[in-house]
Amino acid sequence: MDVRKTLKKIRIDAYSLLEKVRKQKPVVHHLTNWVTIYDCANIVKTLGASPVMAHAKEEVGEMAKIASSLVLNIGTLTPEFVESMKTAAKSANEKGIPVILDVCGAGATQLRDKKSFELLDETKIDIIKGNTSEIARIGGEKVKTKGVDAGHVGKNMVTIAQDLAKTRECIVVVTGKEDIVTNGKETYIVKNGHSMMTHVVGTGCMAASIIGTFAAVESDLAYAAASALACFGIAAECAAKISTGPATFKEKLFDSIFKLDKKTIEKMQKVEC
């Protein structure tokens, strides 16, 4: 059965979570992609939260203790960097804050697959995030990722995501033309966003950071992720209207996120559950 056919349009109060972020200003600790680290920090700051990008193994455990969430991204991984991620994640697990893992490039090389599974097996990951082929690979499918761009997946992505969520007992987020968020039982489809996002390096990494920011203020992590992606997608739609190409789009994307208000979010959100 096609799960999507049973989903209905709903209205989520994504603005209330954005407002909590702006009021609480949570610390969001990152060990992330060196290509996009500035954008990840800036997007969190634009939301109203406090990003920190500490990565040295000697301090990541201590830094995680003062954070409200932890975002890991293997986009520019090295074995040593992943060891720092493990240390940070274990510290976050002890504190009880959510850990988000962006399996960037999983399915492209054996190293990325191996290190993704090490993180999943040796620490508690609360949210796994990736594009279609990345999530399919982590879900056990034999697919290839084109560097960090999604490769072809022949099976139903909702089913793959739900099965992975049940197996790993976590939230699974699949980003794409339509974003999928599931805990294995409850599934959200977020249809906000714009094709211009695919022309800017780092929007996927920024999505993980936004999810981590919303997860810092909301214990229902599936709801937090869906709300985060709705806000990000709405901001992208607003930015695209006043952009002339990728460069101006990226600039306007940050401005649009900063200016998001309740009326805009409620009017533009396109979420099914």
N, C-alpha and C positions, 0 to 999 in steps of 0.2 A: 504494500500500500504506500502511495506517495504521501508522506507525512504533511507536506506543504498544503495539500488539499483540505486538511482538517483545521488549518490555522485560520484565525479570524483577526481582523484589524482591532487593535486595542489602543488605549491611551495610557501611557505611563507618565508619571510625574517626574520627568528627568530634570526639570528646572529645580525642584526641591533639593536634589542631590548636588547640583551645581551651586546652589545657594549655600549648602552646608560646606562645600569645598571653600568657597569664598570667605565664609565666616571662621571656619576652623583652621584653615591654612595648614593642612597636614604636611609632614615631611615625607617625601617620596624618594626612597633610596634607589639608585640605579647602578647596575653594572651592565653597561649597554654597548651598543654598536658605536665604534669610534667614528664611523662615517657620518652618523646622524646624532651624535651625542649633544651637540649644541642645540639642535632643533628639539630634541626630547626635553632638555632642560628648559628651553624657552616656552614650549607648549604647556608644561606644567606650571611655570610661573605665570603665563598668560591666563590660565584658569583661576589663578589666585592661590595656588598651593606653593610649597617650598621644595624645590628639587635639590638633591645632593648626589654627586656622581663619584663617590669614593670607590676605589677599586683595589687598593693595595690589600693583600691578604692579611697584613699585620693590623689593619684597622676596620675591615669590613664588618666583622662580628660586632664590634663596639658601636659602629655607626648604625647598624640595623636595629640596635636596641633603642635608639632614639627616634626611629622612623615609625610611620603608621602603615606603610606598605613597602614592598620590595619588588622592583622590576628587573628581571634578568633577560638579556638579549644576546644570543650567540652569533650575531651578524659578523663580527670580526673576532671570532674565538681563537684562542690558543689554549693548549692544555693547562698552562699556568693560570690563565684567566678563569677557566672553568673551575679550578680548585678554589679560587677566591669566591666564585659564585656559590660553591658548595658551603663554604664557611659562612657566608652571609645568609644563605637560606636556612642553615641549621640554627643560626642565631635568631632569625625571624620566626622560625618554627617554635623555638623556646618561648619567645615573647607572645606568640599567637597572632601575629599580623599576617595578612595575605601575601602570598608570593606569586607573582605573575612570571611565566616563562614564555618568551617569544622564541619559538623554534625556527628562527630565521635561517633559511637555506637548508633545512632538513630535507633529505632526499637528493641533495646535490652531491655530497661526498660521504664516504664512510666515517670520517672523523666527526662530521656534524651529527650524523645519526648516533654514533657511539656516545658522544658527550651529552646529547639530548637525553638518551636513555639512562646514562649515569645520573644526571640531575634528577630525573623522574624516579629512579630506583633508590637513590641514596638520601633524598630530601623529600619533604612534603610540598608539592606544587599545587596551589589552589586554583590557578587559572592557566591553562595552556592556550596560547594564541598563535595562529599562523594562517597562511593562505591555504588554498585548497590542497595543493600537492604536499605542502609541509605537514598539514594535519593528517592527510591520508597516509603519509609515510610513518608518522608516529603511531597511527592507528593500525599499522601492520600491512598496509597495502604496498605492492611493488610498483611504485611510481617514481618519476624523476623530476626534480625541481630544476628549473633553468637558472642556475645561479641563485638569485633570491626572488626570481619571478615564478609565478605559479606554472606548473606543468599540467598536462591533461590528466584528469581523473575520470575514469569511466563509470564509477559507482555513485550512488546517491550520497551526497555530502552530509545531509542531515542525519542519515542512518550511521555513517561513519563517525560523525561527531558524537552522536548519542551513545554509540557503543564504546567509544574511547572514554567518554565522561563516566560511564558506568564502571568500566574496567579500572580507571585510575582514581575514581571517586573524587572528581574535581569538576570544575567548569571548563568547557571547551569553547573557544571562540574561533570561528572561521571567517576571515575577512575576504571580501570580494565585491562583485557588483551588488550582491545582497549579502549582508553579514548574518552569520548564524551564531547564536549563543545558546548553549544547552547545559543542563546539569544531568542529562540522561533521561529525565522525565519531562521536565518543563523546557520548552524550546521557544526562543524568540527569533524572529526574522526581522532584521532592521534594513529597510529599503532606502534610507537616506544616503546621500553621497553624490559625487559627480565624477564623470570620467576624467576630468582634469587632474584628479588625485593620482592617476596612474602615470602622469608626466612629470611628477615631482619625486625625487629620491627622498625617502624617509617618512612618507605618510603612514606606512605600515608600522614603523618603529614608534612614531608619534601616537598611533592608535593604542599601542601597548602601554605607553606612558599615561595616556588619558584614562585607560581602563584602570591602571594602577592607582591613579589619583581618585577616581570615584570609589574604587574598592576600599580606599583608606577611610571613607566616611560612611560606608554602608555594608552591613553584615550579609545581606542577601547578595552574594557575588554575581549571580546571573543577572539579577535586576540592575546591579551597578554597572556591569559590562554593557548591557543593552542600552542603558541610559547614556553611558559614555559615548558609545558608537552613534547613537541618535544625535547627540549634541555635536559631535565631530562632523557627521555627515551633513547636518543642517548648516553648520558654519561653512562647509565646503560649497554647498549650493549657493549660499549668500555671496561667498567670495567669487565664485565663477561668474556671477552676474555683472561684476564690476571689474573683471580682469581682462587683459588682452593676450595673455600667454602664461606659461608656467612661472616665470619670475614674478609677475604682478599677482598671480594667483596665490603664490606662497605668502607674499607680503599681506595680501588681503585676508588670507586664511587666519593668520594670527589676529588681525584686527577684528574679524568676524567672531572669533571665539571670545575675545575680550568683551565684545559688545552684546553677546547673546543675552536675551531677556525672556521672560516667561511667555509673553505674547507670541514671539517668534517661534519658540520651541513648541508650544501647544498647537500653533497653526500649521507648522511644517512637518512635524514628526510623522513618520510612516513605519509603524511597528506592528508586527503580527505575533500572535502567541496561540 
